[in-house]
């Protein structure tokens, strides 16, 4: 028997071995002066003996012995016609062969196909667990035994891919990721700050869709740096806002080296550079002196508000004795945060609270009083906050991030999983948009004002408006004064408090309330709506319809806001899934009758041959695509990612004195002893088989059918004799035995 190449001989012997029940490996190879294979030996995987590792005498774990000196092999020799001919064969084994249910576990029979690798890569980017992906492939292939690989092979592949992305180092890998992202999305923006040694300190990135979202909803920002679940323990700083659907939207993100004024200032300047210098109206943060200083210097046109949730948390920590000692203090402290329309009245109420609970000399209260303009509602009613009083949206994003990001993820994996989070949030927005356009809200009462509001506002914001409107019926109104077309009213809700003053101008239908809810939320309050209802106005005045809360908040076609991914790395997986779906449809239809089944089988067989020929003619075009996609640019100026020194206990268990002493003795004994390595090389078998047939076996399907039939006849025999393989080769050499027409 002859073969046209070394690979053809290996594939044939490997297929034969798998039908019998043993694994093979490439053993000896000899080449001529031009590099052509002159002699090649393929042997059983159990050939040779296990070598002794002379570097260590005492090891914690030793692999089980798999090589036991089996002499089974096949030797091929290069002949004058340029073909490799089988010149030696040994078919006897000194070990038990694998039974049929275990043949798929043979090492040389295991391989993750290119299509399966594409699925694995897509699953890894999607954040799917490894076990879930393996189970999915098993279902598609009809069982794990048909996957073609073991679970450990799949896990090793994933680990190898993760390391491959960082093979050039974390710094160049990050820069390469940013470069590819910018190639796929020309609007993608990133900025990296390096130290004097060219190590990455801070990095900021934002894609084109986030830039568009900021254009529409960037009037209010939430900024938080409490999340640190990444490989380097760096503060993760997302810029977060709220869209017209009352959903959280991400405007960009950063990984910072530290939380200093310099780092924050660099980040805010990079953010403004990405957003064409557009500053938000309001930014909400936690209480940080460095952050506040940077905001003051960079966001010169922005109101800085502190998160009231953090104020409460700090109050509970610093004033725990007061919270536990009085049930009323919590209510009084909350009133100081949220209530008050007049500054003088608020200051009096603050002093009364300090005197009531004996807190005049409390240092923490004195500290937050000095920055009262940033958290007390009485000083922030004129600032638009989109109905946000805290960085709770950033906190919620942080809780969601824990489902996507893990501490073991490297930087590039971190970016991929962050993108998955962003994509999921955008898909939720698309679903909400569809539901909004496909349905109508149910009105609590069928009046013209609510019908108009339901047509204009998004569903969630309409609910807020409806709640305010329903309060109108419980409000009382009294006219106080009228001067030059401007009427002043006092409106009380449910008889509570002193009421709110509302001014109305008939000429322009302008209404203004002392609670200023429209100024900081963008919605008319119940007090203003009471006056409008009294004036018999049935529609919301146009000047009080804030566009950011309407269904048409985004200008242009909705499709323009959805970016389609088309990178070369994802095309293979998408093509595979499309073809897989189509073939499943064909298979389901063909299984209904024998005629359709035979026709589909014939078409599939011809199609497979055509595709294999196309692959050969294209000289491995698919492989060239992979190589091209991996042609990464060099970034010699980036040395890596700057990391901080570990503070606290070291990782791992601290060993005791006796353990350290024992380890020292073992190492000394191991170094002083010389061990000779035993050779695992076995002498080539002298049994040779002379084959006179010069036919070249190129038809893989033909070979498999022969080997399969041989495996069925020899499967029950634990050891295959040399005579059986000779007979097989002689049968193959006879063209009349396996002629399909005979």
C-alpha positions in Angstrom: 0.0 0.0 0.0 1.3 3.5 -0.8 0.3 7.0 0.2 0.9 10.3 -1.4 1.9 12.1 1.8 2.9 11.6 5.4 -0.4 13.0 6.6 -2.4 10.6 4.4 -0.5 7.6 5.9 -1.1 8.9 9.4 -4.8 9.5 8.9 -5.2 6.0 7.5 -3.3 4.3 10.3 -5.1 6.4 12.9 -8.5 5.5 11.5 -7.5 1.8 11.5 -6.3 2.1 15.1 -9.5 3.7 16.2 -11.6 1.0 14.6 -9.6 -1.6 16.5 -9.4 0.3 19.8 -6.0 1.8 20.4 -4.4 5.3 20.1 -1.4 6.1 17.9 1.3 8.7 17.7 4.0 9.8 15.3 7.3 8.3 16.4 10.3 8.4 14.1 10.8 10.6 11.0 13.7 10.9 8.6 13.9 13.5 5.8 16.1 13.8 2.8 18.2 16.8 1.8 15.2 18.7 0.3 13.1 18.2 3.4 10.9 15.4 2.0 9.9 12.6 4.4 12.1 9.6 3.6 11.1 7.3 6.4 8.2 7.5 8.9 7.2 5.3 11.8 3.7 5.4 13.4 3.4 3.5 16.7 0.9 2.6 19.4 0.6 5.3 22.0 1.7 2.7 24.6 5.1 2.3 22.9 8.2 2.9 25.1 8.7 3.2 28.8 8.0 6.0 31.2 11.1 8.2 31.7 12.4 9.1 35.1 12.5 12.8 36.0 15.9 13.3 37.5 15.2 16.9 38.6 13.0 15.8 41.5 13.0 12.7 43.6 10.0 13.6 45.7 7.0 14.9 43.8 3.6 15.7 45.0 1.8 14.1 42.1 2.8 11.6 39.4 0.9 10.8 36.3 -0.3 7.2 35.9 1.9 5.0 33.6 0.6 4.8 30.1 3.6 3.6 28.1 4.2 -0.2 28.6 6.5 -1.1 25.8 3.9 -2.0 23.1 5.6 -2.8 19.8 2.7 -2.3 17.4 3.6 0.1 14.6 3.5 0.8 10.9 6.6 2.0 9.0 6.5 3.8 5.6 9.4 4.3 3.3 9.8 6.7 0.4 10.1 5.0 -3.0 11.4 6.1 -6.4 7.9 7.1 -7.5 7.7 9.7 -4.8 5.1 7.8 -2.7 5.4 6.4 0.8 5.0 2.6 0.9 4.3 0.5 4.0 7.4 -1.6 4.5 6.9 -2.8 8.1 4.0 -3.5 10.2 3.4 -5.0 13.7 -0.2 -5.6 14.7 0.2 -7.4 18.0 -0.4 -5.4 21.2 0.6 -6.3 24.7 -2.3 -4.6 26.3 -6.1 -4.6 26.3 -7.8 -2.7 23.5 -10.4 -0.1 24.2 -14.0 -1.4 23.9 -16.5 0.4 21.6 -18.1 2.7 24.2 -14.6 4.0 25.1 -13.1 4.5 21.6 -14.1 8.1 21.5 -11.8 8.7 24.5 -8.7 7.6 22.7 -6.3 10.5 22.6 -5.5 10.5 18.9 -9.2 10.2 18.1 -10.0 13.4 20.0 -10.1 16.8 18.2 -12.0 20.0 18.5 -13.1 20.9 15.0 -12.8 24.4 13.6 -16.5 24.9 13.7 -16.6 23.8 17.3 -13.8 26.2 18.1 -15.8 29.0 16.6 -18.8 28.0 18.8 -16.5 27.9 21.8 -15.1 31.3 21.1 -18.6 32.8 20.7 -19.7 31.2 23.9 -16.7 32.5 25.7 -17.4 36.1 24.5 -21.1 35.6 25.5 -20.0 34.6 29.0 -21.6 31.2 28.9 -20.3 28.7 31.4 -18.0 26.0 30.0 -20.3 23.2 31.1 -23.3 24.8 29.5 -21.5 25.0 26.2 -20.3 21.4 26.3 -23.9 20.3 27.1 -25.2 22.3 24.1 -22.6 20.7 21.7 -23.5 17.3 23.1 -27.2 17.8 22.4 -26.4 19.0 18.8 -24.2 16.0 18.2 -26.4 13.4 19.8 -24.4 12.7 23.0 -21.0 13.5 24.4 -19.4 10.5 22.8 -20.1 12.2 19.4 -18.5 15.5 20.4 -15.1 14.3 19.3 -13.4 15.5 22.4 -13.5 15.2 26.2 -14.6 17.9 28.6 -10.9 18.4 29.7 -9.9 19.0 26.0 -12.5 21.8 25.8 -11.4 23.4 29.1 -7.8 23.3 27.9 -8.7 25.0 24.7 -10.5 27.8 26.5 -7.5 28.2 28.8 -5.1 28.3 25.9 -7.2 30.9 24.0 -7.3 33.1 27.1 -3.5 33.0 27.4 -3.1 33.6 23.7 -4.8 36.9 23.9 -2.3 38.0 26.4 0.8 36.4 24.9 2.4 39.7 24.0 1.7 41.1 27.5 -1.2 42.9 29.0 -0.2 46.3 27.7 0.1 45.4 24.0 -3.0 43.2 24.3 -5.1 46.1 25.6 -3.8 48.4 22.8 -4.5 45.8 20.2 -8.0 45.4 21.5 -8.7 49.1 21.3 -7.2 49.3 17.8 -9.5 46.4 16.6 -12.5 48.0 18.3 -11.8 51.3 16.5 -11.4 49.5 13.2 -14.8 47.8 13.6 -16.4 51.0 14.9 -14.8 54.2 13.5 -16.6 56.2 16.3 -15.0 54.2 19.0 -12.9 56.4 21.3 -10.2 55.4 23.7 -7.5 57.2 25.7 -4.6 55.7 27.7 -2.3 57.4 30.2 1.2 56.1 30.6 3.7 56.7 33.3 7.4 57.5 32.9 8.2 53.8 32.3 5.5 53.4 29.6 3.2 51.4 31.9 -0.5 51.9 31.5 -1.9 53.8 34.5 -5.4 54.9 33.4 -7.6 54.0 30.5 -10.9 55.2 29.2 -13.0 53.9 26.3 -16.4 54.5 24.8 -18.1 53.2 21.6 -20.1 55.1 19.0 -23.5 54.1 20.3 -22.7 55.4 23.8 -21.6 58.7 22.3 -25.0 59.0 20.6 -26.8 58.1 23.8 -24.9 60.8 25.6 -26.0 63.3 23.0 -29.6 62.6 23.9 -29.5 61.8 27.6 -26.2 63.2 28.8 -27.8 65.9 30.9 -27.3 64.0 34.1 -24.3 61.7 35.0 -23.8 59.2 37.8 -20.2 58.4 38.5 -19.0 55.8 40.9 -15.7 54.0 41.5 -16.6 51.4 44.1 -16.4 48.3 41.8 -13.0 46.6 41.8 -13.6 43.0 40.6 -10.9 42.7 38.0 -7.5 41.1 37.7 -5.5 44.2 38.9 -8.0 45.3 41.6 -8.3 48.6 39.8 -11.3 50.9 40.4 -13.8 50.4 37.6 -15.5 53.8 36.8 -18.5 53.7 34.5 -20.3 56.9 33.4 -24.0 56.1 33.8 -27.2 58.0 33.1 -30.9 57.3 32.5 -32.7 57.3 29.1 -36.2 58.2 28.1 -37.5 54.8 29.1 -36.2 55.2 32.7 -33.5 52.6 32.0 -29.9 52.8 33.0 -27.6 53.7 30.0 -23.8 53.5 30.0 -21.9 56.4 28.5 -18.4 55.0 28.8 -16.1 53.4 31.3 -12.6 53.6 32.7 -10.1 51.6 34.7 -8.1 53.8 37.0 -4.8 53.2 38.7 -5.8 55.2 41.8 -8.4 57.7 43.0 -6.3 60.9 43.1 -7.1 64.4 41.7 -4.6 63.8 38.8 -6.3 60.5 37.7 -9.8 62.0 38.0 -8.9 65.1 36.2 -7.3 63.1 33.3 -10.4 60.9 33.1 -12.9 63.8 33.0 -10.9 65.6 30.3 -10.8 62.4 28.3 -14.5 62.0 28.7 -15.2 65.5 27.5 -12.8 64.9 24.5 -14.9 61.9 23.5 -18.2 63.9 23.8 -17.1 66.9 21.8 -16.8 69.0 25.0 -20.5 68.7 26.0 -20.8 69.0 29.7 -23.6 67.5 31.7 -26.0 69.7 33.6 -25.6 67.7 36.8 -23.2 65.0 38.0 -23.9 62.8 41.0 -21.0 61.1 42.9 -20.1 59.8 46.3 -18.3 61.9 48.9 -14.7 62.1 47.7 -12.5 65.2 48.1 -10.3 64.3 45.1 -13.3 63.7 42.9 -14.9 66.9 43.9 -11.7 68.9 43.2 -11.4 67.4 39.7 -15.0 68.0 38.9 -14.7 71.6 40.0 -11.7 72.1 37.6 -13.0 70.2 34.6 -16.8 70.3 34.7 -17.0 74.1 35.1 -20.6 74.3 33.8 -21.9 71.4 35.8 -23.7 71.2 39.1 -22.1 68.7 41.5 -24.5 66.8 43.7 -23.6 64.1 46.3 -25.4 60.8 46.6 -27.9 61.0 49.4 -27.7 57.2 49.9 -24.0 57.6 50.8 -25.0 60.4 53.1 -27.4 58.1 54.9 -24.8 55.3 55.1 -22.2 57.6 56.6 -24.8 59.1 59.0 -25.7 55.6 60.2 -22.0 54.9 60.9 -21.1 58.2 62.6 -24.4 58.7 64.4 -25.3 55.1 65.3 -25.9 56.0 68.9 -28.5 58.6 67.9 -30.2 56.3 65.4 -30.6 53.6 68.0 -31.5 56.0 70.8 -34.4 57.7 69.0 -37.0 56.6 66.5 -37.7 60.2 65.5 -34.1 61.1 64.5 -34.3 59.2 61.2 -37.4 61.1 60.1 -35.9 64.5 61.2 -32.6 63.8 59.4 -34.5 62.7 56.2 -36.6 65.9 56.4 -33.4 68.0 56.3 -32.3 66.2 53.2 -35.4 66.2 51.1 -37.7 68.9 52.5 -37.6 72.7 52.6 -38.2 75.3 49.9 -36.8 78.3 51.8 -33.2 78.4 52.8 -33.9 80.4 56.1 -36.5 77.9 57.2 -34.2 75.0 56.3 -31.3 76.5 58.4 -33.7 76.9 61.3 -34.8 73.3 61.0 -31.2 72.1 61.0 -30.3 74.1 64.1 -33.4 72.7 65.8 -32.4 69.2 65.0 -28.9 69.7 66.4 -30.3 71.2 69.6 -32.9 68.5 70.0 -30.4 65.6 69.9 -27.4 67.4 71.4 -25.3 67.3 68.2 -24.0 70.9 68.1 -20.4 69.8 68.5 -20.5 66.7 66.3 -17.6 66.8 63.9 -19.1 64.7 61.1 -22.3 66.9 61.0 -20.2 70.0 60.9 -18.3 68.5 58.0 -21.3 67.7 55.9 -22.9 71.1 56.8 -20.0 72.8 55.1 -21.0 71.2 51.8 -24.7 71.3 52.3 -25.2 72.9 48.9 -24.3 69.5 47.3 -26.8 67.3 49.1 -29.6 69.3 50.7 -32.7 69.5 48.4 -33.4 73.1 49.3 -30.2 74.0 47.5 -30.8 71.7 44.5 -34.4 72.2 43.5 -33.4 74.3 40.5 -30.9 71.7 39.2 -32.2 69.1 36.8 -31.4 65.5 38.0 -33.7 63.4 35.9 -35.4 62.2 39.1 -32.1 60.8 40.4 -31.1 61.7 43.9 -28.2 59.2 44.3 -25.7 57.1 42.4 -28.0 54.1 42.9 -28.0 53.5 39.1 -24.2 53.1 39.3 -24.6 50.8 42.3 -27.1 48.7 40.3 -24.7 48.5 37.4 -22.0 47.3 39.8 -24.3 44.5 41.0 -25.1 43.5 37.5 -21.4 43.5 36.6 -20.7 40.8 39.1 -22.8 38.5 36.9 -20.6 39.2 33.9 -17.1 39.9 35.3 -14.9 37.7 37.5 -11.7 38.4 39.3 -9.9 35.7 37.3 -10.6 37.5 34.0 -7.6 39.1 32.3 -7.9 42.5 30.8 -9.1 41.5 27.3 -11.6 39.1 28.7 -12.8 41.9 31.0 -13.4 44.1 27.9 -15.4 41.3 26.1 -17.6 40.7 29.1 -18.1 44.4 29.7 -19.3 44.6 26.0 -21.7 41.8 26.7 -23.2 43.8 29.5 -23.6 46.8 27.3 -25.1 44.8 24.5 -27.6 43.2 26.9 -28.6 46.6 28.3 -29.2 47.9 24.8 -31.3 44.9 23.8 -33.4 45.5 26.9 -33.9 49.1 25.6 -34.9 47.7 22.2 -37.5 45.4 23.8 -38.9 48.3 25.8 -39.1 50.4 22.6 -41.0 47.6 20.9 -43.4 47.2 23.7 -44.0 50.9 23.9 -44.8 51.1 20.2 -46.8 47.9 20.2 -49.1 48.6 23.2 -50.9 51.4 25.0 -51.0 52.0 28.7 -54.3 51.5 30.7 -55.6 54.8 32.0 -56.7 55.1 35.6 -59.3 57.5 34.5 -60.4 58.4 31.0 -59.7 62.1 30.7 -58.2 64.2 27.9 -55.1 65.2 29.9 -54.1 61.6 30.5 -54.9 60.5 26.9 -52.6 63.3 25.7 -49.9 62.3 28.2 -50.0 58.6 27.2 -49.5 59.6 23.5 -46.5 61.8 24.3 -44.6 60.3 27.2 -42.9 56.9 27.4 -44.7 54.3 29.5 -42.8 54.6 32.8 -42.7 58.4 32.7 -46.4 58.4 31.9 -47.0 56.5 35.1 -45.2 59.2 37.0 -47.3 61.9 35.4 -50.5 59.9 36.0 -49.6 59.6 39.7 -49.2 63.4 39.9 -52.4 63.9 38.0 -54.4 61.6 40.3 -53.3 63.8 43.3 -55.2 66.7 41.7 -58.5 65.5 43.1 -57.1 65.6 46.7 -55.7 69.1 46.3 -57.3 72.3 47.5 -56.7 75.7 45.8 -56.9 79.2 47.1 -56.3 82.4 45.1 -53.9 84.7 46.9 -53.2 87.6 44.5 -53.3 88.8 40.9 -51.0 91.4 39.3 -50.8 92.2 35.6 -52.1 88.9 34.3 -50.1 86.8 36.8 -52.2 85.0 39.4 -50.8 83.5 42.6 -52.4 80.4 44.2 -51.8 78.4 47.3 -52.3 74.7 46.7 -52.4 72.0 49.5 -52.3 68.3 48.9 -54.5 66.3 51.2 -54.4 69.2 53.7 -50.8 68.6 54.5 -48.4 71.4 55.5 -48.6 75.0 54.7 -49.1 74.3 51.0 -47.2 75.4 47.9 -47.3 78.7 46.0 -48.2 78.4 42.3 -48.0 81.3 39.8 -49.9 81.2 36.5 -49.9 83.5 33.4 -52.9 83.3 31.1 -51.2 84.8 28.1 -48.5 82.2 27.8 -50.0 79.4 29.9 -46.9 79.5 32.0 -47.1 77.9 35.4 -44.5 77.8 38.1 -44.6 76.0 41.5 -42.5 76.6 44.5 -41.7 72.9 44.8 -39.9 73.2 41.5 -40.5 69.6 40.5 -40.5 70.4 36.8 -37.0 72.0 37.2 -35.3 69.0 38.7 -37.5 66.1 37.3 -39.0 67.5 34.1 -42.6 66.8 35.0 -45.4 69.0 36.2 -46.3 68.5 39.8 -49.8 68.0 41.2 -49.9 71.6 42.4 -49.3 73.0 39.0 -51.7 70.5 37.4 -54.4 71.6 39.8 -54.1 75.2 38.6 -54.0 74.0 34.9 -57.2 72.0 35.6 -58.8 75.0 37.2 -58.1 77.0 34.0 -59.8 74.3 32.0 -56.6 73.4 30.0 -57.0 69.9 28.6 -53.5 69.3 27.2 -50.1 69.6 28.6 -48.7 73.0 27.5 -46.0 72.4 24.9 -43.3 74.2 26.9 -43.7 71.7 29.7 -43.2 68.6 27.6 -39.6 67.7 28.1 -38.4 65.9 24.9 -36.0 63.6 26.8 -39.0 61.9 28.4 -41.0 61.5 25.1 -41.4 58.6 22.8 -39.5 60.6 20.1 -36.6 61.5 22.4 -34.2 60.1 19.8 -34.1 61.8 16.5 -33.8 59.8 13.2 -34.5 56.2 12.3 -34.5 53.7 15.2 -32.3 51.4 13.1 -29.5 54.0 13.0 -29.1 53.4 16.7 -28.4 49.7 16.4 -24.9 48.9 15.4 -24.4 45.6 13.5 -21.3 43.6 14.4 -19.4 42.2 11.5 -15.8 41.5 12.5 -14.0 38.7 10.9 -13.6 36.9 14.2 -17.4 36.4 14.5 -18.2 35.6 10.9 -17.1 31.9 11.1 -19.4 31.2 14.1 -22.3 33.0 12.4 -21.8 31.1 9.2 -21.7 27.9 11.1 -24.9 28.5 13.0 -26.7 29.6 9.8 -25.6 26.4 8.0 -26.4 24.3 11.0 -29.9 25.6 11.2 -30.5 25.0 7.5 -29.2 21.5 7.6 -31.3 20.7 10.6 -34.3 21.7 8.6 -33.2 19.5 5.7 -32.5 16.6 8.0 -35.9 16.8 9.6 -37.6 16.8 6.2 -35.4 14.0 4.7 -36.1 11.7 7.6 -39.8 11.5 6.7 -39.3 8.9 3.9 -36.7 6.6 2.5 -36.7 8.2 -0.9 -36.0 11.7 0.5 -33.4 10.3 2.9 -31.5 8.6 0.1 -31.7 11.7 -2.1 -30.4 13.9 0.8 -27.6 11.5 1.6 -26.4 11.5 -2.1 -26.6 15.3 -2.3 -24.7 15.6 1.0 -22.0 13.2 -0.1 -21.5 15.2 -3.4 -21.6 18.5 -1.5 -18.9 17.3 0.9 -16.6 16.3 -1.9 -17.1 19.6 -3.6 -16.3 21.6 -0.5 -13.2 19.5 0.2 -12.0 20.2 -3.4 -12.7 23.9 -3.0 -10.7 24.0 0.2 -7.8 22.3 -1.5 -7.9 24.7 -4.5 -8.1 27.7 -2.2 -4.9 26.5 -0.5 -6.4 26.7 2.9 -8.2 30.0 2.5 -9.9 29.7 5.9 -6.6 29.2 7.7 -5.3 32.3 5.9 -8.2 34.3 7.2 -7.3 33.3 10.7 -3.7 34.3 10.2 -4.7 37.7 8.8 -7.0 38.3 11.7 -4.2 37.6 14.1 -1.7 40.0 12.5 -1.6 42.3 15.5 0.2 45.6 15.5 3.2 46.2 17.7 3.0 48.7 20.5 6.6 49.0 21.6 5.8 52.2 23.7 3.5 50.3 26.0 5.4 48.1 28.5 2.5 46.7 30.4 -0.2 47.6 32.9 1.0 49.3 36.1 0.0 47.3 39.2 0.2 48.2 42.9 2.2 46.3 45.4 0.2 43.7 47.4 -0.8 45.0 50.8 -1.7 42.6 53.6 -1.4 38.8 53.9 0.3 37.0 51.0 -1.7 34.6 48.9 -1.7 31.0 49.9 -1.4 29.3 53.3 1.5 30.2 55.5 3.6 27.1 56.3 4.8 26.3 59.8 8.4 25.9 60.9 8.2 22.0 60.8 6.9 22.1 57.2 9.6 24.5 56.1 12.3 22.4 57.7 11.0 19.2 56.0 10.9 20.9 52.6 14.5 22.0 53.1 15.7 18.5 53.8 13.8 17.1 50.7 15.4 19.7 48.4 18.9 19.0 49.8 18.5 15.2 49.3 17.2 15.7 45.8 20.1 17.9 44.8 22.8 15.5 46.1 21.6 12.4 44.2 22.4 11.7 40.5 19.9 9.8 38.5 20.5 8.3 35.1 17.7 8.8 32.7 16.5 5.6 31.0 15.8 5.6 27.4 12.2 5.3 26.3 13.2 4.6 22.8 12.3 1.1 21.5 14.0 -0.9 18.8 12.2 -1.0 15.5 10.4 -4.2 14.9 12.1 -6.5 12.3 8.9 -7.8 10.9 8.3 -6.3 7.6 5.4 -6.7 5.2 6.1 -6.4 1.5 3.2 -5.0 -0.4 3.2 -5.2 -4.2 0.2 -2.9 -4.7 1.2 0.6 -5.8 -2.3 2.0 -5.6 -2.5 5.4 -3.8 -5.3 5.7 -1.2 -6.7 9.2 -1.6 -10.4 8.6 -1.0 -10.9 9.1 2.7 -14.5 7.9 2.7 -13.4 4.7 0.9 -10.7 4.2 3.5 -13.1 4.7 6.4 -15.6 2.2 4.9 -12.9 -0.5 4.7 -11.5 0.3 8.1 -15.0 0.3 9.6 -15.8 -3.1 8.1 -12.4 -4.4 9.4 -13.2 -3.0 12.8 -16.6 -4.8 12.9 -14.9 -8.2 12.2 -12.0 -7.7 14.6 -13.7 -5.8 17.3 -14.3 -8.7 19.6 -10.6 -9.7 19.5 -8.5 -8.0 22.2 -5.3 -8.2 20.2 -5.1 -7.8 16.4 -2.8 -10.3 14.7 -0.3 -9.4 12.0 -2.0 -11.9 9.6 -5.3 -10.0 9.8 -3.7 -6.7 8.7 -1.8 -8.5 5.9 -5.1 -10.0 4.7 -6.7 -6.5 4.8 -4.0 -5.0 2.7 -4.1 -7.8 0.2 -7.9 -7.4 0.0 -7.5 -3.7 -0.6 -4.9 -4.4 -3.3 -7.5 -6.5 -5.2 -9.7 -4.0 -7.1 -12.6 -6.5 -7.5 -13.2 -7.0 -3.8 -14.2 -3.4 -2.9 -15.5 -2.2 -6.2 -18.8 -0.5 -5.4 -20.4 -1.9 -8.6 -19.6 -5.6 -7.6 
